[in-house]
Amino acid sequence: MKKPFNHFSALAPKYEAYIKPNLPEKLLSLINLPIQGRILDAGGGTGRVSQFLRNKSARIVIADQSLPMLREAKRKEGLQPICTDSETLPFPENTFERIMMVDALHHVNHQQQTADELWRVLKPGGRIVIEEPDIRKFGVKLLALAEKIALMRSHFLAPEQIAQLFSSPLASSRFENDGATAWIIIEKRTGC
Ligand SMILES: C[S@@+](CC[C@H](N)C(=O)[O-])C[C@H]1O[C@@H](n2cnc3c(N)ncnc32)[C@H](O)[C@@H]1O
C-alpha cells in the first residue's frame, strides 16, 4: 500500500528554521530534572526541544517515525534517535524515568495506543509531560483548520481529554496552560 505523504519528512532539513529552538523553560520546570535515569522524547523529531535537556539526564532517547527528522537529531551530540511509531514503542516496560511529548500528540494516528505505550514504558514514580497547542483557544482552532487544509490528519484533544487517556488507578494528572499552550502532567504512583 502507498504510504501517505509525510509532511515532517519533507520539512526536516528546514524544520528548525521555521520552528525555532528556544529554551523550554516551562517544560523544564514541569519535567523536574535533573535525574539519573533516562528520558524519552516521543515524537521528538529533530531534537529541537530535548537538546536543551542534554546535561540534565544520563540518557535522552528520541523516538520518532520520520527518518529525515531523526537524521537532524543525530547531528546533535548526546541524543539517541530511534525510528519507531509511538503506538508501538520498542522498549520494555518501566524503562524511562521521564517522558516528554511536545507538539506531537495531535499528529499521531492512534492517541489512545500512544498513551498506553507511554504509560507502559514509564517507570513507577516517573512522570510524563505532554505539551500541546490548547485547542480551547481560538488561534489554535485556526491552526487546526490550516492543518486540515494541508491534509495533515491532525486530531487535537483538549487537556482534559488528554488526561483521560491515562486511566490507570496509579495515574495522577493535572494540567497547566499559558496562552495557546497546554501542558498535561501525568505521574505514575508507585502503588502499595
Ligand atoms: C510538530 S513535530 C514536533 C517535533 C518535536 N517534538 C518538536 O517539538 O520540535 C511532530 C513530530 O511527531 C512525529 N510523529 C507523528 N506521528 C508519529 C507517530 N505515530 N509516532 C512517532 N512520531 C510521530 C513526526 O514525525 C514529527 O517529528
The ligand as an SDF file (V2000), in Angstrom:
LIG
                    3D

 27 29  0  0  0  0  0  0  0  0999 V2000
    5.4060   19.0640   15.0780 C   0  0  0  0  0  0  0  0  0  0  0  0
    6.6550   17.8160   15.1220 S   0  0  0  0  0  0  0  0  0  0  0  0
    7.2850   18.0600   16.7650 C   0  0  0  0  0  0  0  0  0  0  0  0
    8.7150   17.5930   16.8910 C   0  0  0  0  0  0  0  0  0  0  0  0
    9.3490   17.9440   18.2310 C   0  0  0  0  0  0  0  0  0  0  0  0
    8.6610   17.3480   19.3370 N   0  0  0  0  0  0  0  0  0  0  0  0
    9.3990   19.4440   18.3980 C   0  0  0  0  0  0  0  0  0  0  0  0
    8.6450   19.9850   19.2390 O   0  0  0  0  0  0  0  0  0  0  0  0
   10.1350   20.0750   17.6690 O   0  0  0  0  0  0  0  0  0  0  0  0
    5.7350   16.2990   15.2800 C   0  0  0  0  0  0  0  0  0  0  0  0
    6.6140   15.0490   15.2390 C   0  0  0  0  0  0  0  0  0  0  0  0
    5.8170   13.9170   15.5350 O   0  0  0  0  0  0  0  0  0  0  0  0
    6.2780   12.8520   14.7350 C   0  0  0  0  0  0  0  0  0  0  0  0
    5.2150   11.8470   14.6550 N   0  0  0  0  0  0  0  0  0  0  0  0
    3.9880   11.9650   14.1150 C   0  0  0  0  0  0  0  0  0  0  0  0
    3.2850   10.8380   14.2740 N   0  0  0  0  0  0  0  0  0  0  0  0
    4.0960    9.9750   14.9520 C   0  0  0  0  0  0  0  0  0  0  0  0
    3.9390    8.6450   15.4390 C   0  0  0  0  0  0  0  0  0  0  0  0
    2.7980    7.9690   15.2590 N   0  0  0  0  0  0  0  0  0  0  0  0
    4.9710    8.0740   16.0610 N   0  0  0  0  0  0  0  0  0  0  0  0
    6.1440    8.7410   16.2490 C   0  0  0  0  0  0  0  0  0  0  0  0
    6.3470   10.0020   15.8230 N   0  0  0  0  0  0  0  0  0  0  0  0
    5.3260   10.6180   15.1840 C   0  0  0  0  0  0  0  0  0  0  0  0
    6.6110   13.4990   13.4130 C   0  0  0  0  0  0  0  0  0  0  0  0
    7.4530   12.7020   12.6070 O   0  0  0  0  0  0  0  0  0  0  0  0
    7.2610   14.7810   13.8850 C   0  0  0  0  0  0  0  0  0  0  0  0
    8.6450   14.6380   14.0290 O   0  0  0  0  0  0  0  0  0  0  0  0
  1  2  1  0
  2  3  1  0
  2 10  1  0
  3  4  1  0
  4  5  1  0
  5  6  1  0
  5  7  1  0
  7  8  2  0
  7  9  1  0
 10 11  1  0
 11 12  1  0
 11 26  1  0
 12 13  1  0
 13 14  1  0
 13 24  1  0
 14 15  1  0
 14 23  1  0
 15 16  2  0
 16 17  1  0
 17 18  1  0
 17 23  2  0
 18 19  1  0
 18 20  2  0
 20 21  1  0
 21 22  2  0
 22 23  1  0
 24 25  1  0
 24 26  1  0
 26 27  1  0
M  CHG  2   2   1   9  -1
M  END
$$$$
